[in-house]
Amino acid sequence: MLSGFLRIAFCLGFFLLFSCAPDAPTGQTKVSIWVLPNFPDPQRDMEKLIKGFKLEHPGIEVEVTVLDWGSAWTKITTAATAKSGPDILQLGSTWTAAVTEMGALVSLDSVLQGMGGEDLFVEAGMESARPRASDSVTSLPWFVDVRPLFYRKDVLAKMGVQPDSIRTWGQFSKVLTGIHNSKPVVEGNVIQAMGYPGKNDWNVIHNMAPWIWGAGGDFLDSTATKSAIGRPESIRGILFYLGLVRQGFNEVRNLEKNTAQVSSDFDEGRLAFWLDATTKSIYLDRPQFLGGTGKSAAARNYACMMPPTSPNGNSRYFVGGSNLAIFRFSKHKAEAMKLLEYLVARPDVQLQMSRASGFLPTLIQTYDMPYFRENPNRQVFLRMVRQGQPYPSVHYWGEIETTILTRRFGNIFDLITATKPGEWPETKIIEEIQATDVEISHYIQQQLDQAPGLRDRLVSWRRGHQ
């Protein structure tokens, strides 16, 4: 009896001693996180990503919920309005300003400073972390997304073209013309010059952006309070991009396809050039039994290059990505911040994220690792990140991008597909762009009218960043 009592007393004392020790488990605290389908196997891959965190923090249980892209925005805004939902959530970089404007996110200024400040992260990733009208950092960049030009090394070799010779729009057009006219055959496939999707795809705006910026144009003015899509420079960039269809380099029928369909044409060896996110390399490098394209002609012979620059030398590339934020009504903010820091501020975790997803790290230190430093394609990705330009971080941008611009460019693609062979509806295209310009400016004005003082804050932001 006595020895049994002593054993119980010893065990109780041992438990009390170590339960009071720093960082020791004091009972399970559940932290919930909502993420989007970032990986080939979203749930399993995300669980693997946070496995190390669970080992380091045995007292914190992490509940992962993977949202669907199609319904994520509705679920997030509903949760923000109802003041219920996860502790941590992933936000597309174009969403952070809108959720910040709703007052639903915790300020992360002190967390960022404790990590070492915003210089830890790539510059483009910080644009949405502190939205233009916000006084605080309300999210931290998790990963970024750029879109290099994928090309077939064997096709260029057959044409006698050195990849390094393709630097400008003019040089690019010359190579495309050569491929289009000669119609080279590789492994039984007649090679088309390039492909890009049209009205059935949400990537349309991202694909268009570097050509608009390259021509010196933009979507909004420098204060983000008025449309700039109708400016001559913007129209020039759009017309060059659409001209790739006019010249036959991109087949008209592709404008009825989505990204997955045209991407498949590249995989199956029918395209010489293809503009896509860096996630494409994951599937090209992965064997078929793991869901990749295995030993296809494209997989065996692809490489990546920077998209060409315009005649005036501009080269700004679209940078998207996602951030992590903490909901203001979270009951476990301290534990949530530990998980957030683990995901965004650890080079090893950022590397693991990149290797599994194909997206790129936001933590600059990660790019010093051999995985990036020793791979030519990933060096291209890094250069694009450094020269990247995100969309303006204002709460109304999401509606402009996903509704107005997508619909209006869909109208332009309809004009092209309805045109008789040998004709080109340039006048109607310009009219549609100008109508887009008016619609965007009108929509922005409505948003400014509903938020007194917002225009002044945006103008003030611009002055501070000149």
N, C-alpha and C positions, 0 to 999 in steps of 0.2 A: 504493500500500500504506500509506504513512505517513498520507495524508489520511484513508483509510478507518479506520485505527486511531484517529486523533484524533477522528473523528466518533463512533466507538464509545465512546471514553473520555469525551468531552463528554456524550454521552447518558447514560452510566452515572453520571457525577457529578451531572448534573441530576436523575436519578431518586433518587439517594441523598439529595441535599439536600432535595428536596421530600417524599420519603417520611418524613423525620424531622420535618417541620414539623407544628405542632399542627393537629388536626382534618383532616389530609390522609389520603386512603385508604392503608391499609397492607395491602391485600388484603381480599377480600370476607369478611365475617362474616355468617353467616345467622342471622337472628332469626325465630323462628316464632311466630305468633299465631293462637289459635283464637277465632273470633267466631261469633255467632248471626245468623240472617237479619234484620238490622236495617233493611235497605233494600228497595225494590222489586226491585232487581237486586243481591242481596247481595254476590256476588263482585266484579262490575265496579265497583259503587259504593264498596266498601271499598278496592279498588285505587286508585280516584281519590282517596279521602280521604288515603291515605298517599303519594301521588305527590310532594307537596312535601317530605316527610321524606326520600325517596330522593334528591331533588335536593340537599338540604342535607347528607346523609350518604352520599356515593357509595360509601363503604367498607362500608356495611351493606346487605345484601340482606334483604328481608322476605318471608317465605313466609306467605300468608294461607290459612287453612282455615276454611270455613264449615260449622259443625255444624248439624244439624237439631234443632229444639227437642225433638222426641220422644225422641231418643237422647242429647242433650247431657249430661244429668246423669249417666247411666251411664258415658259416655266420660270425663268429667272426674274422677269419683270413682275409676274404674279407673286412670286415669293417676296420680292422687295416691297411690294405694296402691302402684302398681308403680314409682313414682318415675321416670316417663318421660312425655314429652308435650311441649307447647310451652313456649316461654320466657314468653309472655304469654297470658293467657286472659281472656275476658269471662265474668263471673259475674252472673247475675241477683241483684238486691239481696237476695233472700231466701235465696240460696245461700252467700253469703260466710261467714256464721258457721259453717256446717257444714264447709266446706273449711278454714277457719281452725282449727277444732277438730281436724281431722285432722293439723295441723302441717305442711301442705303449702305454705304461702305465706310469702314474704319479708316482713319488717317494712319498712314504707315510712315510718316516722316521720321519718327524716332527709331523705328525698326531699320529704315534705310541708313540712317546715320550710324546706327550701331554696327551695321555691316561694313561701313567704310565709305558710304556715299554713292551717288549716282555714277561716278566715274568707273565703278566696277562693271557697269553694263554697257552694251553697245548703245550708241547715241540714239539710233532709230527706235530702239525698244523703250526708251524713256519718254518719248513723245506722248504716248497714251497713259503712262503711269501717273503723270500729273496733267490732267486735261487742261486745256487753255483757260477755261473760266474758273478753275479750281485753285484754292490757296494751298491745297495739300496733295501729297502723293497718296492716291487711293488704291493703287495696285502696284505690283512689281512684275517686271517682264519675265516670262517663263521661257518662251522660245520665240524665234523669229522665222519668217518664211520669205524666201526670195525665189525668183523664177529665172534661172539661167536658160541659155539656148542649148538644148541637147542636139548633137549632130552625129552623123555616121562618118567615122574616120575612113572606112573603106570606100565610101562613095566619093569623098573629097580626094582621096588618093587616086581613084579611077579617073577623076576629072583633072588631075594634076594641080590641085589647089592646096596650098599650105594654110592650115587653120589660122595661123597668126596674121595672114594677109587680110582677114575679114575683120575690119575695125570700124568702118563707117557704113552709113546707109547705102552709099553708092557702091562700095565694094561688095556689100551683101547682095544688092540687087544684081550686080554683074554675075556673081556666082549662081544665084537663083536662075538667072536667064540662061546660063550655060547648061544647068541641069535640066531646065524645062525644055530647051531646044534639042538637046542630045538624047534625052530619055534613056539614061544608062540602065542597064539590066544587071542586077546583082543577085546571085543565087536564085534566079528564075523570076525575080520581081522587077517590074518596071518602076523605077524610083521617081516619085513626085518630089518637087522641090521642097515643099513644106506643107504644114497644115495647122489650122487653128479653128476652134469651134465658134458657133454663132449664137443665135437667139435662145437656144435651149440650155444655156449654161451660165452659172453664177460667176465664172471666172472671167467673163467678158471684160469687165472694168479693169481687173488686175492686168490682163493682157494688153489692154489699150494704154495703160498709164505710162510706161516708159517711152512710148512714141510721142505722146502729148508733151511730157516733160522734156523729152529730148529736143523737141522743136521750140522749146522756150515757153510753152503754154502751161496751163494748169486747169484744175477743176473749179477751184474757188480762188478768190483774190487773197492777198497776203494776210488780211485780217479775218478771213473765212466768213465775211458778212455779205458777200455777193458772188454770183457765179462768174467764172472766167472761161467757161467752156466755149463761149461764142467768140473769144478773141481770135484774131487771125493766126497767131502762133498755134493755138490749140487746134484750130481747124486744119492747119497745115499738117500737124502730127497725125490727126485722125485720117486725113486723106491719104497720107503715105501708107499707113497701116492697111487701110482698105484697098489701096492700090495694089497690094500683093495679091488680092483677088482679081482685080481688074486685069492684071498682067498674066493671069493664069497660074501663078505660082501656088496659090491656095485654091483648090477647086471650090466652085460655088456650092456644091452639094454639102461641103463641110459646114456651111453656115446653118444647116438644119440639124447638125449633130451636137452632142455634148462633149465635154473633155474626155470622158472614159472611152467614147467611141473613136475619137481621133487619136487618142493615146494608143489605142489598140492597133491603129494603122502603123504607128511608129514601131511598136513592139513586133509586128508581123513583117517588118522590113520594107514598107512601102513609102516611107518618108525620109528625106535627107535631113530636115531640120524640124525641131519640135520645141516649143516654149512651154515649160512646165515647172512646177514646184520641185524643190530638192528631194521631196519624198519619192519622186519618180526613181531616183537612183537606188533606193532600197529594193524596189521590185526588180529592177534590172540586174542588180547584184545578187539577188536571192534565187536559189534553185527552185525548180517547179514544185517539188514536193513540199516546199515551205510557202507556196503561194506566189512565187516570183515568176519571171519570164524565162528563167533557166538559161539554156544555151541558144536562145534565139539569135538571129542575125544581128538585131539591134543590141542585145545584151553583150554579145561578143565584140562589138565594134563601136560602141558609143563613147563619147566624151562630151565635156561641157565647155562652153565659152561664154564670155560676157556678151550680152546683146549689143549690136553695133551702135555707134554714136551718130548723132545727126551732123549735118555739114558744119554747124556752128560749134561742134565739139561738146555739146551737152551730153551728159551720161548720168542720169539719175534713175535708179531702178526701184521698182515697187518693193516695199518691205511691209509685210503683214506680220501676223503672229498672234500670240495669246499671252494674257497676264493672269496672275493669281491675286485674288482679293479676299478680304474677310468681311462677312456680313456684319453690320453694325449691331444686330440683335443677337449675335452669337453669345452663348453662355460659357464658352470655353475659349476665350480669346487668347489666353496665354499659351495653351496647348496648340491652338491653331497657328499661332505665329511661329512656334517651333517647327511645325510641319512645313509652313510656307518657306521659312529660311532654309530648311533642308533641301527643298526642291529648287530654289532659285540661286542659292549662294554657295553651293558645293560643286566644285569643278567635276568631281567624280560622278555625281548624280546628274549633272548637266550633260556629261559625256554619255552616260547610260541612256538618258532620254533621247539624245540625238541619234545614237546608234540604233535604237529600237524604232524610232519614228521617222527619221530622215529629216526632221526639222532641225534648225540650227540653234546653238546655245545663245543666250543673251549675256552670259557671264564671260567677259573678255578673256579671263585667264584660261578658260577651257581651250581656246584656239591655239595655245602653246603646246598642246599634247600632240604626240606623233600621229594620232588618228586624223588630225587636220593638217598638220605641218608637212606630212610626208605623202599626201594624196593630192595630185594636180587638180582634180575636180573640186575637192573641198577647198582648195586655195582660191579657186574661182568664186565659190560661194562666199568665202570670207571677204574678197574684194567687193562683191556686190553688197554685202551687209554694210561695209564701210561707206559705200557710195549710195546707200539706200535712202529712200524718201517715203515716209508713211503718209497716210491720208491725214488731214487735219483732225485733231482730237477735239471735236465739238459734238454736242449731244445729238444734233440733227443730221450728222453725216450719214448714219446708218440708213435713214429713210431715203436720202439722196442717192446713195449707192445702190441699194437693193431694190428700190421701187422706181424712182425717176429715171436714173441712168440706164438701168437694165431694160426697162420698158422702151425708152427712146432709142437705144441702140438696137433693140429688137426690131423696131420700126425701120431703122436704116438697113438692117439685114434683109427685111422683107422687100424693101425697095430694090435691093441688089438682085435677090433671087427671082423677082418678078420681071426683071429687065430682059429684053430680047438679046440674044448673043450679038456681040459687036457693038452694043450700046452701053452707055454708062450714065447713071442718074445723078451726076455730080451736083447739079443745081438743087435737086430735091434733097440730097444728102445735106448740103449746107443749110437749106431751109429748116430741116429737122434739127440740126445742131443749134441753130439760132432759136428755135422754139424751145429746145431743151434749156438753153441759157435763160430765157424769160421765166420758164416754169421753176427752175431752181432758185433764182433770185426772189421770185414771189414767195416760194415756200420758206426761204430763210427769213424774209421780212416778217412773215407770220410768226415764226418762232421768236424773233427778236421782240416783236410787239407783246408777246405773252410773258416775256422775262425782262422787266425794266432793269436797266443797268448792265445787261449782258453785252450789248454792243460796246459800251465803254470799257468793259473788262477785256474784251477781245482785242480792241484797238490798243489798250495798254499793254497786253501781252506781246503784241507785235512790236511795239516800241522797245520793249525790253529784250527782244531777240533779234534786233537788227544788227 
